[in-house]
Amino acid sequence: MQPPTSAASATIVAEPSPISLDWATTALLIIDMQRDFLEPGGFGETLGNDVSQLARAVPPTTAVLAAARRVGLPVIHTREGHLPDLSDAPAAKMARGAPSLRIGDPGPMGRILIRGEPGHDIIPALYPRADEVVIDKPGKGAFYATELGDVLLKYGIDTLLVCGVTTEVCVNTTVREANDRGYRCIVIADGCASYFPEFHAAGLAMIKAQGGIFGWVADSGAVLAAMGEHG
């Protein structure tokens, strides 16, 4: 990852207030844009969800990812999933609900939510480049049992542009973890999505409430404008 080549700083129009940032200490964090969550036959659908609800986040995230690459912003992708022997999958997670297939079961894209299987991988539209960091995580938060904190420290990051799925689960959990660790988070509203639109709205509202208790919320257009993008 290299420092951005654009202007040193910018201000993003956001809620609850505009936020100024230094590009040299900012990274784009894309959470769990995996086939198992976004495509038919994956983990999301086994839970009875309409996976098409998540598709709305793909074009805005694709646009921000392309812009981040052009200006040299560090990009970090995460993938939720488990070891093939399921030794890192808690019993409570394995047993919850009544899905048509459980974690580790064979599915149309390989074993459900297992590292190395096709369904565990990131969707083609947002596939990582060789120079981008990919964090494999066993939980909902991107800091739990991962090297993310070390990566951010290594590159001197203090501000995160955050997008991905789902808004109320892995995005919210990661933002809360980041907030407790002193990172500033700007959540890209239309770059996130939920299987439940009302949960998406509530998840964003909780982040920006009380003067930005967990962070800021901005749309992709505001982020692109701050990056010097047009259209």
VMD Tcl script that draws the C-alpha trace (Angstrom):
set ca {
  {0.00 0.00 0.00}
  {1.28 3.42 -0.96}
  {0.29 6.89 0.36}
  {-2.19 8.75 -1.85}
  {-0.94 11.02 -4.59}
  {-3.87 13.46 -4.36}
  {-4.08 16.59 -2.22}
  {-2.93 16.05 1.36}
  {-6.30 16.77 2.95}
  {-9.98 17.16 2.18}
  {-13.34 17.74 3.83}
  {-16.20 15.28 3.30}
  {-19.80 16.45 3.56}
  {-21.23 14.07 6.16}
  {-23.64 13.67 9.03}
  {-23.77 14.77 11.76}
  {-21.21 17.30 10.49}
  {-18.55 17.70 7.79}
  {-15.28 15.95 8.58}
  {-11.78 16.91 7.50}
  {-9.22 14.20 6.93}
  {-5.64 13.68 5.89}
  {-5.42 11.27 2.94}
  {-2.00 10.08 4.09}
  {-3.57 8.56 7.22}
  {-6.82 7.32 5.65}
  {-7.68 3.85 4.33}
  {-10.67 2.33 2.55}
  {-12.08 -0.67 4.44}
  {-14.46 -2.91 2.43}
  {-16.25 -5.39 4.65}
  {-17.32 -8.89 3.61}
  {-18.40 -8.31 0.00}
  {-18.35 -12.07 -0.45}
  {-20.19 -14.43 -2.73}
  {-21.58 -16.29 0.31}
  {-23.44 -13.14 1.33}
  {-24.31 -11.53 -2.00}
  {-25.05 -14.43 -4.33}
  {-27.78 -17.09 -4.44}
  {-26.82 -20.36 -2.79}
  {-24.55 -18.78 -0.19}
  {-24.80 -18.37 3.57}
  {-27.05 -15.31 3.37}
  {-29.67 -17.16 1.37}
  {-29.52 -20.26 3.59}
  {-30.74 -18.03 6.41}
  {-33.82 -17.15 4.36}
  {-32.65 -13.73 3.21}
  {-33.24 -11.99 -0.12}
  {-29.64 -11.59 -1.25}
  {-30.64 -9.18 -4.02}
  {-31.05 -6.54 -1.30}
  {-27.26 -6.34 -1.02}
  {-26.69 -5.67 -4.71}
  {-27.46 -1.97 -4.27}
  {-24.18 -1.46 -2.41}
  {-22.04 -2.83 -5.23}
  {-22.03 0.10 -7.73}
  {-21.25 2.80 -5.10}
  {-18.54 0.64 -3.55}
  {-17.08 -0.12 -6.98}
  {-16.90 3.61 -7.74}
  {-15.20 4.45 -4.45}
  {-12.78 1.53 -4.82}
  {-11.79 2.69 -8.31}
  {-11.25 6.24 -7.05}
  {-9.24 5.04 -4.04}
  {-6.99 3.06 -6.35}
  {-6.49 6.05 -8.63}
  {-5.45 8.37 -5.80}
  {-3.34 5.71 -4.08}
  {-5.47 5.24 -0.97}
  {-4.69 2.05 0.97}
  {-7.43 -0.54 0.47}
  {-8.27 -3.31 2.94}
  {-10.82 -6.05 2.25}
  {-12.29 -8.40 4.85}
  {-13.83 -11.85 4.51}
  {-15.81 -13.61 7.22}
  {-15.31 -17.35 7.32}
  {-13.88 -20.31 9.15}
  {-11.13 -22.88 9.00}
  {-12.03 -26.13 7.27}
  {-12.09 -28.01 10.59}
  {-14.41 -25.34 12.09}
  {-12.14 -25.02 15.13}
  {-12.63 -21.23 15.08}
  {-16.43 -21.37 14.78}
  {-18.21 -21.02 18.15}
  {-20.98 -23.51 18.87}
  {-23.47 -20.69 19.37}
  {-22.81 -19.42 15.86}
  {-22.97 -22.88 14.33}
  {-26.26 -23.81 15.97}
  {-28.31 -20.63 15.64}
  {-31.57 -20.52 13.76}
  {-32.82 -23.08 11.27}
  {-30.97 -22.40 7.99}
  {-31.36 -24.70 5.01}
  {-27.58 -25.27 5.18}
  {-25.25 -24.65 8.09}
  {-21.71 -23.31 8.14}
  {-19.44 -25.98 6.72}
  {-22.15 -27.82 4.80}
  {-21.62 -28.40 1.06}
  {-23.41 -25.83 -1.09}
  {-23.47 -24.63 -4.69}
  {-20.29 -22.59 -4.10}
  {-18.46 -25.12 -1.97}
  {-18.67 -25.54 1.79}
  {-20.67 -22.70 3.31}
  {-18.53 -19.87 4.77}
  {-15.30 -21.89 4.74}
  {-12.00 -20.24 3.86}
  {-10.67 -21.22 0.47}
  {-14.07 -22.19 -0.93}
  {-15.51 -20.23 -3.90}
  {-18.38 -18.82 -1.85}
  {-16.02 -17.42 0.77}
  {-14.25 -15.27 -1.81}
  {-14.98 -11.66 -2.73}
  {-17.34 -10.92 -5.63}
  {-15.63 -10.30 -9.00}
  {-16.69 -6.63 -9.22}
  {-14.69 -5.80 -6.08}
  {-11.93 -8.36 -6.30}
  {-8.75 -7.31 -4.48}
  {-5.59 -6.42 -6.35}
  {-2.38 -8.18 -5.43}
  {-1.15 -5.12 -3.51}
  {-4.29 -4.82 -1.35}
  {-4.63 -6.33 2.11}
  {-7.19 -9.08 2.68}
  {-8.16 -9.79 6.29}
  {-9.78 -13.16 7.04}
  {-11.91 -12.91 10.14}
  {-13.80 -15.56 12.11}
  {-16.25 -13.12 13.67}
  {-18.43 -10.18 12.82}
  {-15.94 -7.51 13.83}
  {-12.85 -7.04 11.67}
  {-10.56 -6.53 14.68}
  {-11.47 -9.74 16.52}
  {-8.80 -12.45 16.13}
  {-7.21 -10.72 13.12}
  {-4.13 -8.69 12.19}
  {-6.16 -5.59 11.23}
  {-4.92 -3.47 14.14}
  {-1.30 -4.26 13.27}
  {-1.89 -3.41 9.59}
  {-3.41 -0.03 10.45}
  {-0.59 0.74 12.87}
  {2.03 -0.21 10.30}
  {0.64 2.21 7.73}
  {-0.11 5.01 10.19}
  {-3.87 4.97 9.60}
  {-6.18 6.93 11.88}
  {-9.26 7.34 9.65}
  {-11.30 4.67 7.88}
  {-13.72 4.99 4.99}
  {-16.00 2.03 5.63}
  {-18.40 0.19 3.33}
  {-19.68 -3.34 2.91}
  {-22.27 -5.72 4.31}
  {-24.29 -5.99 6.31}
  {-24.84 -2.54 7.74}
  {-26.22 -3.57 11.11}
  {-23.98 -6.60 11.66}
  {-20.39 -6.69 10.41}
  {-20.18 -3.00 9.43}
  {-21.64 -1.78 12.73}
  {-19.58 -4.20 14.79}
  {-16.35 -3.17 13.06}
  {-17.09 0.55 13.38}
  {-17.75 0.14 17.08}
  {-14.53 -1.83 17.52}
  {-12.63 0.85 15.59}
  {-14.18 3.64 17.63}
  {-13.05 2.01 20.88}
  {-9.53 1.85 19.45}
  {-9.47 5.54 18.58}
  {-10.07 5.37 14.83}
  {-12.34 7.84 13.06}
  {-14.85 6.06 10.82}
  {-16.72 7.54 7.89}
  {-19.37 5.06 6.81}
  {-20.38 5.26 3.15}
  {-24.16 4.97 3.38}
  {-24.95 3.76 -0.12}
  {-21.86 1.56 -0.10}
  {-23.45 -0.50 2.68}
  {-26.56 -2.66 2.60}
  {-28.66 -5.05 4.64}
  {-31.08 -7.84 3.85}
  {-33.53 -5.66 5.80}
  {-33.76 -2.02 4.61}
  {-35.10 -0.91 7.99}
  {-32.01 -2.38 9.69}
  {-29.77 -0.52 7.22}
  {-31.45 2.78 8.13}
  {-31.26 2.04 11.85}
  {-27.64 0.95 11.63}
  {-26.60 4.21 9.99}
  {-28.70 6.25 12.43}
  {-26.96 4.65 15.41}
  {-23.50 5.46 14.04}
  {-24.16 9.17 13.54}
  {-26.40 9.73 16.59}
  {-25.46 11.95 19.52}
  {-22.98 14.02 17.56}
  {-21.41 11.01 15.86}
  {-21.11 8.61 18.78}
  {-19.45 5.96 16.59}
  {-18.56 7.97 13.51}
  {-19.79 9.88 10.49}
  {-22.09 8.88 7.64}
  {-21.66 10.16 4.07}
  {-22.85 9.06 0.66}
  {-20.47 7.89 -2.04}
  {-20.94 11.09 -4.03}
  {-19.56 13.16 -1.17}
  {-16.59 10.84 -0.79}
  {-15.87 10.90 -4.53}
  {-16.12 14.70 -4.55}
  {-13.56 14.87 -1.76}
  {-11.30 12.64 -3.84}
  {-11.62 15.03 -6.74}
  {-13.96 12.74 -8.69}
  {-16.75 14.02 -10.93}
  {-19.88 12.10 -11.94}
}
mol new
graphics top color blue
foreach p $ca { graphics top sphere $p radius 0.5 }
foreach p [lrange $ca 0 end-1] q [lrange $ca 1 end] { graphics top cylinder $p $q radius 0.2 }
display resetview
